[in-house]
Amino acid sequence: MSLTLQTPVTTVQGFEVSDAYGRVSVLDNYQGTQIQGTVDFYVSEQAYLDGASALQFNGLYTQSLEPYDRNVMTTDVLDLAHDNLIAGLAQQNIVAVKNL
């Protein structure tokens, strides 16, 4: 599972990326009451696989911290983190889609 940006973004180096590839990591706290997601973007999936450094953006918030109830919500926190990050990016006028 990954994210792909559908909105062009400009890196801190000044070049525009129109379809950056994003890898999501997630952590649920020990109480099971919140999840924290982070997405790192790369020029492409191949760049990620080749070990390239993640892209850096000025002012683009790439983390989410959302309430979570382990007792009633899904246990697939990675899927939830993808959805939370998509929503957070949308609030910044950035469109991202989840790739299954």
Phi, psi and omega in degrees: 000142180204177174242150171233128176285139178250358180246131177298139177229153181251131180283169178296339177279351175096008177256148184268136176241125186263342183212055183300147180262129184242134175251131186254137170240154184216150178221129171254138183290162187296335177280346182073033183247353177202155174235144178243123178246147176223138176240134173250130182256146180230160179302323181201168175298321180297321177300317177299311181298329180279357178086019179296158176288150177292150176289152178241137181232140174282124172077003178266117181275120187242030177228157174222147174225112188231149175299149182207138176238102183302334184283336184236343181264169179302153177270357179274077184293335178295317178296316178298320180297319177302312181298318180296319180291322176301316180294319179294321177293322179299325178294344178257014181064032176246126179265128176228147178238150180271133176253121181270000000 
